[in-house]
Amino acid sequence: MTEYIGRFAPSPTGLLHIGSLIGALASYLDAKANKGLWLVRIEDLDPPREMPGAASAILNSLQHHGMHWDGEVLWQSQRHIAYRQVIEQLLDTGQAFYCTCSRNDLQTHAGIYPGTCRGQQLQPNQKFAIRLQVDDKTVSFDDAIQGHFSQQLQQQVGDVVLQRKDGLFAYQLAVVVDDAYQGISHIVRGSDLLDSTARQAFLQQVLGFITPHYAHFPVITNQQGQKLSKQTLAEPLCAATAYDNVLKALAFLNQPPPPTHLHKRLEETIAWATAHWSPENISNTLGIAEAK
């Protein structure tokens, strides 16, 4: 078995854009430079937000950009039984509880859950979420790019939602369960998820899972400082410009430019970038504006 298993886990709420390509390429190069596996997981947890056809378009786009995953694609929509089993385990041990609080209830606490429904172990006869009870302690980890990071979960986050009031499973639960299921050892992703990592590490500890190594690269933003996304009208990637897209992603990650004799030779450029992957060159800022 390989000692390194990485992954790219897009949500099919839109098509791949340069920001998501940067994430895919960074995780791919880090895995392959370390002789590891690179897995792809489609995080289709939220059907109302999904774009029809986006999942297959994302997979096609990855291949058009020279990134080919190992093994089968994992679909979170097929993992509901596993999520339910973990929630039932946490309810049985008293580490999770039913919560009937509304968003308005949280507004007076700056969005930080104050523990109002803690101890509620009987299923209410009204709409409810299910939360993980966090400890009054600081969770810390060393990020390969951002350095040491600490978060006092009870004071800065509050008890974490595992299942939403609409019945959908929460990202924080699914990502932890699936990373453990797939044996993920290293996670390379955008700095917009840095704030989520401590609560994921806490849930990993509660469930007895190994905490992966993390590396959070800066996200690419528009000129207004907003992360590029479907909501900020990021342009979808075009397969016809795949080579130029990869060069742009490499430049954003501050990687050495490939030699000129590889011009327009995508697969060879990806292989060269793998051999010359230098994660220490990546900026430890949280965001960098898109170059025009």
JOHUGI-V950716 format. One record per residue. N is the residue number from 1. BURIAL is # if it has 9 or more other ideal C-beta (glycine too) atoms within 8 Angstrom, else .. Layout:
[[N | BURIAL] [N | BURIAL]]
This chain:
[[1 | .] [2 | .] [3 | .] [4 | #] [5 | #] [6 | #] [7 | #] [8 | #] [9 | #] [10 | #] [11 | #] [12 | #] [13 | #] [14 | #] [15 | #] [16 | #] [17 | #] [18 | #] [19 | #] [20 | #] [21 | #] [22 | #] [23 | #] [24 | #] [25 | #] [26 | #] [27 | #] [28 | #] [29 | #] [30 | #] [31 | #] [32 | #] [33 | #] [34 | .] [35 | .] [36 | #] [37 | #] [38 | #] [39 | #] [40 | #] [41 | #] [42 | #] [43 | #] [44 | #] [45 | #] [46 | #] [47 | .] [48 | .] [49 | .] [50 | #] [51 | #] [52 | .] [53 | .] [54 | #] [55 | #] [56 | .] [57 | #] [58 | #] [59 | #] [60 | #] [61 | #] [62 | #] [63 | #] [64 | .] [65 | #] [66 | #] [67 | #] [68 | .] [69 | #] [70 | .] [71 | .] [72 | .] [73 | .] [74 | #] [75 | #] [76 | #] [77 | #] [78 | .] [79 | #] [80 | .] [81 | .] [82 | #] [83 | #] [84 | .] [85 | .] [86 | #] [87 | #] [88 | .] [89 | #] [90 | #] [91 | #] [92 | .] [93 | .] [94 | .] [95 | .] [96 | #] [97 | #] [98 | #] [99 | #] [100 | #] [101 | #] [102 | .] [103 | .] [104 | .] [105 | .] [106 | #] [107 | .] [108 | .] [109 | #] [110 | .] [111 | .] [112 | #] [113 | #] [114 | .] [115 | #] [116 | .] [117 | #] [118 | .] [119 | .] [120 | #] [121 | .] [122 | .] [123 | .] [124 | .] [125 | .] [126 | .] [127 | .] [128 | #] [129 | #] [130 | #] [131 | #] [132 | #] [133 | #] [134 | #] [135 | .] [136 | .] [137 | .] [138 | .] [139 | #] [140 | #] [141 | #] [142 | .] [143 | #] [144 | .] [145 | #] [146 | #] [147 | .] [148 | .] [149 | #] [150 | .] [151 | #] [152 | #] [153 | #] [154 | #] [155 | .] [156 | .] [157 | #] [158 | #] [159 | #] [160 | #] [161 | #] [162 | #] [163 | #] [164 | #] [165 | .] [166 | .] [167 | .] [168 | .] [169 | #] [170 | #] [171 | .] [172 | #] [173 | #] [174 | #] [175 | #] [176 | #] [177 | #] [178 | #] [179 | #] [180 | #] [181 | #] [182 | #] [183 | .] [184 | #] [185 | #] [186 | #] [187 | #] [188 | #] [189 | #] [190 | #] [191 | #] [192 | .] [193 | #] [194 | #] [195 | .] [196 | #] [197 | #] [198 | #] [199 | #] [200 | #] [201 | #] [202 | #] [203 | #] [204 | #] [205 | #] [206 | #] [207 | #] [208 | .] [209 | #] [210 | .] [211 | .] [212 | #] [213 | .] [214 | #] [215 | #] [216 | #] [217 | #] [218 | #] [219 | #] [220 | #] [221 | #] [222 | #] [223 | .] [224 | .] [225 | .] [226 | .] [227 | #] [228 | #] [229 | #] [230 | #] [231 | .] [232 | #] [233 | .] [234 | #] [235 | .] [236 | .] [237 | #] [238 | .] [239 | #] [240 | .] [241 | .] [242 | #] [243 | #] [244 | .] [245 | #] [246 | #] [247 | #] [248 | #] [249 | #] [250 | #] [251 | #] [252 | #] [253 | #] [254 | .] [255 | #] [256 | .] [257 | .] [258 | #] [259 | .] [260 | .] [261 | .] [262 | #] [263 | .] [264 | .] [265 | .] [266 | #] [267 | .] [268 | .] [269 | #] [270 | #] [271 | .] [272 | #] [273 | #] [274 | #] [275 | .] [276 | .] [277 | #] [278 | .] [279 | #] [280 | .] [281 | .] [282 | #] [283 | .] [284 | .] [285 | .] [286 | .] [287 | #] [288 | #] [289 | #] [290 | #] [291 | .] [292 | .]]
